[in-house]
Amino acid sequence: MPVVANEGLNSTLSAHFGSAPAFLIVDTDDASCRAIVNENDHHAHGQCTPLAALQGERIDGLVVAGIGRGALGKLEAASIRVYLSKPTTAGEALAAFKAGALQPMSAGQACAGHGH
């Protein structure tokens, strides 16, 4: 999950996947989590490299509050499902995911640019 700051499951989801300061890696079975700093958070529009930031991690899916079409397409091409959540905490998003309340995101729900 892209987050504004590492506060564990109390972390607020970032509205912008590619420019999130960190990614929270959450085990959906036991709710354990750890953060990864996003070294690519100041990229030019359209130059997000989501797989580089998450390289070496086993990622089955992402829960986001917002993501651009380019990043969504790159993740989908890597067979990583992306789920849309309202801006909330990581813990609340995890609970919604586990309850089946989050649906896979479509390209029509993605941001078209940084100006939205």
C-alpha positions as CSV (number, residue, x, y, z in Angstrom):
1,M,0.0,0.0,0.0
2,P,1.4,3.4,-0.8
3,V,1.4,5.5,2.4
4,V,2.1,9.1,3.4
5,A,4.3,8.0,6.3
6,N,5.3,4.7,8.0
7,E,2.9,4.4,11.0
8,G,2.3,0.7,10.6
9,L,-1.4,-0.1,10.1
10,N,-2.2,3.4,11.2
11,S,-0.5,4.8,8.1
12,T,-2.7,6.9,5.9
13,L,-2.9,5.8,2.3
14,S,-1.3,8.2,-0.2
15,A,-3.6,9.5,-2.9
16,H,-0.8,9.2,-5.4
17,F,0.8,5.7,-5.8
18,G,3.9,6.8,-7.7
19,S,4.7,9.8,-5.5
20,A,4.0,8.1,-2.2
21,P,6.9,8.5,0.3
22,A,6.7,4.9,1.2
23,F,5.0,1.5,0.5
24,L,3.7,-0.6,3.3
25,I,4.1,-4.3,2.7
26,V,1.3,-6.1,4.5
27,D,0.9,-9.8,5.1
28,T,-2.9,-10.3,4.8
29,D,-2.8,-13.5,6.9
30,D,-1.2,-12.1,10.1
31,A,-1.4,-8.3,9.4
32,S,2.4,-8.0,9.9
33,C,3.8,-5.1,8.0
34,R,7.0,-3.2,7.1
35,A,7.7,-0.1,5.1
36,I,9.9,0.5,2.0
37,V,11.0,4.0,1.2
38,N,10.0,5.1,-2.3
39,E,13.2,6.2,-3.9
40,N,11.4,7.2,-7.1
41,D,8.8,9.5,-5.6
42,H,9.9,12.6,-7.5
43,H,9.7,11.3,-11.0
44,A,8.4,13.2,-14.1
45,H,4.8,12.7,-15.1
46,G,4.4,9.3,-16.8
47,Q,7.8,8.1,-15.6
48,C,6.7,6.1,-12.6
49,T,8.6,2.9,-12.3
50,P,6.5,1.0,-9.7
51,L,8.2,-2.3,-10.1
52,A,11.7,-0.8,-9.5
53,A,10.5,0.6,-6.2
54,L,9.1,-2.8,-5.2
55,Q,11.9,-4.9,-6.8
56,G,12.7,-8.1,-4.9
57,E,9.4,-8.0,-3.0
58,R,6.7,-10.7,-3.4
59,I,3.6,-8.6,-4.2
60,D,0.3,-10.3,-5.1
61,G,-1.7,-7.2,-5.1
62,L,-1.8,-3.5,-4.2
63,V,-4.4,-1.5,-2.4
64,V,-4.3,2.2,-3.5
65,A,-6.3,5.4,-3.0
66,G,-5.1,6.7,-6.4
67,I,-2.9,5.6,-9.2
68,G,-2.1,6.8,-12.7
69,R,-3.0,4.8,-15.8
70,G,0.6,4.2,-16.8
71,A,1.5,2.7,-13.4
72,L,-1.7,0.7,-13.3
73,G,-0.9,-0.8,-16.8
74,K,2.6,-1.7,-15.8
75,L,1.4,-3.4,-12.6
76,E,-1.3,-5.3,-14.5
77,A,1.3,-6.4,-17.1
78,A,3.3,-7.9,-14.2
79,S,0.1,-9.8,-13.1
80,I,-0.2,-7.7,-9.9
81,R,-3.8,-6.9,-9.1
82,V,-4.6,-3.3,-8.0
83,Y,-7.6,-2.6,-5.7
84,L,-9.1,0.8,-5.2
85,S,-9.8,2.0,-1.6
86,K,-11.1,5.3,-0.4
87,P,-8.3,7.4,1.4
88,T,-8.1,5.7,4.8
89,T,-5.6,4.0,7.0
90,A,-3.8,0.8,6.0
91,G,-5.5,-1.1,8.7
92,E,-9.0,0.0,7.5
93,A,-8.0,-0.8,3.9
94,L,-6.7,-4.3,5.0
95,A,-10.0,-5.0,6.8
96,A,-12.0,-3.9,3.7
97,F,-9.8,-6.1,1.4
98,K,-10.2,-9.1,3.7
99,A,-14.0,-8.6,3.8
100,G,-14.1,-8.6,0.0
101,A,-15.3,-5.0,-0.1
102,L,-12.5,-3.8,-2.5
103,Q,-12.8,-4.5,-6.2
104,P,-10.0,-4.7,-8.8
105,M,-9.4,-1.3,-10.3
106,S,-10.1,-0.5,-13.9
107,A,-8.2,1.9,-16.2
108,G,-11.3,4.2,-16.1
109,Q,-10.8,4.7,-12.4
110,A,-7.1,5.7,-12.7
111,C,-5.9,9.2,-12.7
112,A,-5.2,10.7,-16.1
113,G,-2.6,13.1,-14.9
114,H,-1.2,14.9,-11.8
115,G,-3.9,17.6,-12.2
116,H,-6.7,15.1,-12.2
